[in-house]
Amino acid sequence: MQRLVKRYPVLLALVAQLGAALLIAALIYLAAQLSSWRPTGLAAALLQGLLAASLGRWLGLSRWWWWLNLAFVPALLLASGAALPSWVFLAGFALLLLLNWNSLGERVPLYLTGVRTRQRLAELLARQPAGFRFIDLGCGPGGSLLSLARQFPRAQFVGVETAPLSFAIAWLRALGQANCRIRYENLWRTDLSHFDVAYCFLSPAPMADLWVKALKEMPAGSWLISNSFEVPGVPADQRVELHDWRQSLLLLWRMPGANRSLKSVASDG
Ligand SMILES: C[S@@+](CC[C@H](N)C(=O)[O-])C[C@H]1O[C@@H](n2cnc3c(N)ncnc32)[C@H](O)[C@@H]1O
């Protein structure tokens, strides 16, 4: 089950939705047989959402799926009741798809680094020599990256992104910022050997592979910083708790460099 949750959370969410719909349908049928109680459409949808969210949690889906499962059917109902032209739904779908391009393949949806986390990140970056090189692996629409680029004008900032709309927004926003470049590039194809700091805010799914990549490519003394997601089995060298509503956490690993890490692998063996 854990493997299924990790690989295909969207399938489990679907199972939770269908299970909840069946239970609610059975409940309404029973209520109709035994009493005069009839829920309104919205009440039934809310109940279904609550049940789907709880079922999803019970099946092991992570916390943010709780909100998606809760809102899915009520939102469908509200949207279908509104007198909107059909292209609005298509446009909404396209917008979500172009922003969340990496949700299915990479299992990394779009959510943004919070303001407090960004401030803390800036405090950590202030310890770097002035001309440091920073990369945001999956920069989204580029807000955090650009804010940092403005705060550290002598440093170099790069963002890579493959969600088409996020990339386009970030690219346009970075046009006026000389020390910030946005590339339409898959992070797995990005050469990390030129960077002093690699920042990522992804999901649990890619962290083990990202660690292997960072070990191979990042120079000795550089930093890998992950917002909230751990590398399984590799405790961070520093942990910075943000105490926000998301319980954000910055995890910092000081990289040993390819030669050192290969040597230590060899000596471990
Ligand atoms: C959670 S968002 C973080 C956005 C931004 N870094 C921030 O902190 O505000 C993760 C981003 O990574 C992007 N992403 C996921 N996998 C990627 C990949 N293989 N290559 C490039 N971008 C990727 C997603 O499209 C998404 O925009």
The ligand as a Tripos MOL2 file, in Angstrom:
@<TRIPOS>MOLECULE
LIG
   27    29     1     0     0
SMALL
NO_CHARGES

@<TRIPOS>ATOM
      1 C1          6.5260   22.9630   -5.1580 C.3       1 LIG1
      2 S1          6.9170   23.8820   -6.5890 S.3       1 LIG1
      3 C2          8.1490   24.9870   -5.9470 C.3       1 LIG1
      4 C3          8.2490   26.2790   -6.7350 C.3       1 LIG1
      5 C4          9.3630   27.2110   -6.2680 C.3       1 LIG1
      6 N1         10.6410   26.5440   -6.2220 N.3       1 LIG1
      7 C5          9.0610   27.7350   -4.9000 C.2       1 LIG1
      8 O1          9.7090   27.2810   -3.9510 O.co2     1 LIG1
      9 O2          8.1920   28.6100   -4.7500 O.co2     1 LIG1
     10 C6          7.8910   22.6690   -7.4760 C.3       1 LIG1
     11 C7          8.1330   23.0400   -8.9270 C.3       1 LIG1
     12 O3          9.0410   22.0900   -9.4590 O.3       1 LIG1
     13 C8          8.6990   21.8740  -10.8250 C.3       1 LIG1
     14 N2          9.2850   20.5900  -11.2380 N.ar      1 LIG1
     15 C9          8.9650   19.3600  -10.7920 C.ar      1 LIG1
     16 N3          9.7160   18.4250  -11.3850 N.ar      1 LIG1
     17 C10        10.5300   19.0840  -12.2480 C.ar      1 LIG1
     18 C11        11.5270   18.6720  -13.1700 C.ar      1 LIG1
     19 N4         11.8430   17.3830  -13.3220 N.pl3     1 LIG1
     20 N5         12.1920   19.6010  -13.8650 N.ar      1 LIG1
     21 C12        11.8810   20.9230  -13.7150 C.ar      1 LIG1
     22 N6         10.9350   21.3800  -12.8740 N.ar      1 LIG1
     23 C13        10.2690   20.4740  -12.1390 C.ar      1 LIG1
     24 C14         7.1770   21.8700  -10.7990 C.3       1 LIG1
     25 O4          6.6410   22.1330  -12.0770 O.3       1 LIG1
     26 C15         6.8860   22.9920   -9.7960 C.3       1 LIG1
     27 O5          6.7440   24.2260  -10.4490 O.3       1 LIG1
@<TRIPOS>BOND
     1     1     2 1
     2     2     3 1
     3     2    10 1
     4     3     4 1
     5     4     5 1
     6     5     6 1
     7     5     7 1
     8     7     8 2
     9     7     9 1
    10    10    11 1
    11    11    12 1
    12    11    26 1
    13    12    13 1
    14    13    14 1
    15    13    24 1
    16    14    15 ar
    17    14    23 ar
    18    15    16 ar
    19    16    17 ar
    20    17    18 ar
    21    17    23 ar
    22    18    19 1
    23    18    20 ar
    24    20    21 ar
    25    21    22 ar
    26    22    23 ar
    27    24    25 1
    28    24    26 1
    29    26    27 1
@<TRIPOS>SUBSTRUCTURE
     1 LIG1         1 GROUP 0 **** ****
